[in-house]
């Protein structure tokens, strides 16, 4: 037997794609996160900042909660005096060189749409994470509560997406003199809707919430198609995340028995973490071929 010995060159230089993997994935992007004061929305904002975004705009109805969120994202931020006058809806407050706060309740966005659209002018990634829920069977749920859930979770996302698309068109028209009107931009804009497992899996005690979150999936699909068909030279991708049970304030009131029962029903035997949802948001914001992409993050519960 003859053994052939080969000399290997160990002076290996990885391709550029490998060398750049550790670089921030969202450098140069500006993002807006509704419901950004806690839970999934705040976690996404925090992760976006670590991934190099130029600016994050947090949207919330309480200026005090927005200021508290800004402090969590940037410890150097000093909230205003609590006795200072409250801000009108649509007020944009610079919190730091990378964080802005937009005061406004998305359930009443129709009353401050002009300010919302103006704030969205520089935004590349919109995350519709604002959401409220109820815990009652439908016959015992008051009509006012149903309306509030639908307005916050669904209508708010529709109106915010509308303002985002209008702002994108205006920005494109404003920049048309400096760029070719026949060549699409290299980087798209992106909408990420935070839906829920209840949008696709039946449950008890959250009918209005489930309906609103199912509506977000319809919003995602329709914007995907409509944006491609009607927005000339403006690339807008539309995607959704479908979380299962995530460790957020929304499930804080679950009893120990209910929590144990739910975890036992999940194949991974635990609730998800907000940071894991934020991972998905980064992927959807960065990946230029992710369009009408619906990511299930439920520990396998949807398979049961």
C-alpha positions in Angstrom: 0.0 0.0 0.0 1.3 3.4 -0.9 0.3 6.3 1.4 0.0 9.7 -0.3 0.9 12.4 2.1 -0.5 15.9 1.4 0.7 19.2 2.7 -2.1 21.3 4.0 -2.1 25.1 4.1 -3.3 26.2 7.5 -3.0 29.8 6.7 -6.8 29.9 6.3 -8.5 33.2 5.8 -12.3 33.0 6.2 -14.5 34.7 3.6 -15.8 38.2 4.2 -19.2 36.8 5.1 -17.7 35.0 8.1 -15.5 37.9 9.2 -18.6 40.1 9.4 -20.8 37.8 11.3 -20.0 39.4 14.6 -20.7 42.9 13.4 -24.0 44.5 14.5 -26.8 43.2 12.3 -29.0 46.3 12.2 -26.4 49.0 11.8 -27.8 52.2 10.3 -31.5 51.2 10.9 -34.1 53.3 12.7 -36.8 51.4 14.5 -40.1 52.1 16.1 -41.6 49.7 18.7 -45.2 50.1 19.9 -45.9 48.7 23.3 -42.2 49.3 24.0 -42.4 50.0 27.7 -42.3 46.4 29.0 -42.4 42.8 28.1 -41.7 41.7 24.5 -41.6 45.2 23.1 -39.0 46.4 25.6 -36.9 43.3 25.0 -37.0 43.9 21.2 -35.9 47.5 21.7 -33.0 46.5 23.9 -31.9 43.9 21.4 -32.1 46.2 18.5 -29.9 48.7 20.3 -27.3 46.0 20.9 -27.5 45.1 17.2 -26.4 48.7 16.2 -29.6 50.5 15.3 -29.2 54.3 14.9 -32.3 55.0 16.9 -35.2 53.3 18.7 -38.5 55.1 19.1 -40.6 53.7 21.9 -44.3 54.2 21.7 -46.6 54.1 24.8 -49.6 55.9 26.3 -47.8 56.8 29.5 -45.0 59.2 29.5 -43.9 58.0 33.0 -43.7 54.4 31.8 -41.8 55.4 28.7 -39.3 57.3 30.8 -38.9 54.2 33.0 -38.3 52.1 29.9 -35.7 54.5 28.6 -33.9 54.3 32.0 -33.7 50.5 31.6 -32.3 50.9 28.1 -29.9 53.7 29.0 -29.0 54.1 32.7 -27.6 57.6 32.0 -31.1 58.9 31.1 -32.7 61.1 33.7 -36.5 61.1 33.7 -38.3 64.5 33.9 -39.8 65.8 37.2 -42.9 63.7 37.9 -44.8 66.9 38.6 -44.2 68.2 35.1 -47.3 68.5 32.8 -48.2 65.3 30.9 -47.5 65.3 27.2 -50.1 65.4 24.5 -50.5 62.4 22.2 -48.0 62.5 19.4 -45.3 64.3 21.4 -41.8 63.0 20.5 -39.3 63.3 23.3 -35.6 62.8 22.7 -34.3 60.6 25.6 -30.7 60.1 24.5 -28.7 60.0 21.3 -30.2 56.6 20.4 -33.6 56.6 22.1 -36.7 58.7 21.5 -40.1 58.4 23.3 -43.4 58.9 21.4 -46.3 59.5 23.7 -49.6 58.1 22.4 -52.2 55.4 22.8 -52.3 53.4 19.6 -56.0 52.5 20.3 -56.7 56.2 19.6 -54.1 56.7 16.9 -56.7 58.1 14.5 -56.7 61.3 16.6 -52.9 61.9 16.3 -52.1 60.2 12.9 -50.3 63.3 11.5 -47.8 63.2 14.4 -47.4 59.5 14.1 -46.7 59.7 10.4 -44.1 62.4 11.0 -42.3 60.4 13.7 -42.2 57.4 11.2 -40.5 59.4 8.4 -37.0 58.0 9.2 -38.1 54.6 10.4 -36.9 51.5 8.6 -38.4 48.8 10.9 -41.8 49.0 12.6 -42.6 46.5 15.4 -46.3 46.4 16.3 -46.0 44.9 19.8 -48.7 46.9 21.7 -51.3 44.6 23.2 -53.7 44.1 26.0 -55.7 41.1 27.0 -58.7 40.0 29.1 -59.5 37.0 31.1 -63.2 36.2 30.9 -65.5 34.1 28.8 -67.2 36.0 26.0 -70.8 36.1 27.6 -69.3 37.8 30.6 -67.0 40.2 28.7 -68.3 43.8 28.5 -68.6 45.4 25.0 -66.4 48.2 26.1 -63.6 45.8 27.0 -64.0 44.0 23.7 -63.7 47.3 21.8 -60.7 48.3 23.8 -58.9 45.1 23.0 -59.7 45.2 19.3 -58.7 48.9 19.0 -55.4 48.4 20.8 -54.2 45.1 19.4 -55.6 45.3 15.9 -56.8 48.7 14.9 -53.7 50.3 16.4 -51.5 48.0 14.4 -53.5 48.8 11.2 -53.3 52.5 11.7 -49.6 52.4 12.6 -48.8 50.3 9.6 -50.8 52.8 7.4 -48.8 55.7 8.8 -45.5 53.7 8.2 -46.4 53.1 4.6 -47.4 56.7 4.0 -44.2 57.9 5.6 -42.2 55.5 3.4 -43.9 56.9 0.2 -43.2 60.4 1.3 -39.6 59.7 2.1 -39.1 58.0 -1.3 -40.7 61.0 -3.1 -38.5 63.4 -1.1 -35.4 61.5 -2.1 -36.4 60.9 -5.7 -34.1 63.7 -7.0 -31.0 62.1 -5.6 -31.8 58.4 -6.5 -33.0 56.6 -9.6 -36.8 56.3 -9.7 -36.5 53.0 -11.6 -34.1 51.2 -9.3 -35.5 49.9 -6.0 -33.5 50.7 -2.8 -31.0 48.0 -1.7 -32.5 47.7 1.7 -36.2 47.2 2.3 -38.4 48.6 5.1 -40.0 46.0 7.4 -43.1 45.6 9.5 -43.1 43.0 12.3 -46.4 42.2 13.9 -46.4 40.4 17.3 -49.3 38.0 17.2 -50.1 35.2 19.5 -50.5 31.4 19.6 -54.2 32.0 20.4 -54.5 33.4 16.9 -54.2 29.8 15.5 -55.0 27.6 18.5 -58.3 27.8 20.3 -58.6 28.6 24.0 -61.0 29.7 26.7 -61.3 33.2 28.3 -59.7 35.3 25.6 -62.0 35.4 22.6 -61.6 39.1 21.8 -57.8 38.9 22.3 -57.6 35.8 20.0 -59.6 37.5 17.3 -57.4 40.6 17.5 -54.2 38.6 17.2 -55.7 36.5 14.3 -56.4 39.8 12.6 -52.7 40.6 12.8 -51.9 37.6 10.7 -54.4 38.8 8.0 -52.8 42.2 8.2 -49.4 40.7 7.7 -50.4 38.7 4.6 -52.4 41.6 3.0 -49.6 44.2 3.4 -47.2 41.7 1.9 -49.2 41.5 -1.3 -50.5 45.1 -1.4 -47.1 46.7 -0.8 -45.6 44.8 -3.7 -48.5 45.6 -6.0 -49.1 49.3 -5.2 -45.9 50.9 -3.8 -43.8 51.9 -6.7 -40.0 51.8 -5.9 -40.7 51.2 -2.2 -39.8 47.8 -0.8 -41.8 47.0 2.3 -41.7 43.5 3.9 -44.4 42.3 6.3 -43.8 39.5 8.8 -45.2 38.2 12.1 -44.1 36.5 15.2 -46.5 34.1 16.9 -45.4 33.7 20.5 -46.8 31.1 22.9 -46.6 31.7 26.6 -43.8 34.2 27.3 -42.6 35.4 30.7 -44.1 38.9 30.6 -46.4 41.0 32.8 -49.3 39.7 30.8 -49.0 36.3 32.5 -48.0 37.5 35.9 -51.4 37.0 37.4 -51.5 33.2 36.6 -51.8 31.1 39.7 -49.1 28.6 40.5 -51.4 25.8 39.6 -52.3 27.3 36.3 -48.6 28.0 35.5 -47.6 24.4 36.3 -50.4 23.0 34.2 -49.5 25.2 31.2 -45.8 24.4 31.4 -46.6 20.7 31.5 -48.6 21.0 28.3 -45.6 22.6 26.5 -43.2 20.1 24.9 -40.2 22.1 26.2 -41.9 22.2 29.7 -41.2 26.0 30.1 -42.4 29.4 29.1 -40.4 31.4 26.6 -38.3 34.4 27.4 -38.8 37.8 25.9 -35.1 37.7 24.7 -36.0 34.7 22.6 -38.8 36.6 20.8 -36.3 39.5 20.3 -34.0 37.0 18.5 -36.8 36.4 16.0 -37.4 40.1 15.5 -33.8 40.7 14.7 -33.9 37.9 12.1 -37.0 39.3 10.4 -35.7 42.8 10.4 -32.4 41.8 8.9 -33.2 39.0 6.4 -34.1 40.7 3.1 -36.0 37.6 1.8 -38.2 37.2 4.9 -41.6 38.4 3.6 -45.0 37.0 4.9 -42.8 35.0 7.2 -44.7 33.8 10.3 -42.5 32.5 13.1 -44.0 30.3 15.7 -42.2 30.6 19.1 -44.2 28.5 21.4 -42.0 25.7 22.7 -43.8 23.3 20.5 -47.3 23.9 22.0 -48.9 24.4 18.6 -48.0 20.8 17.7 -50.0 19.4 20.6 
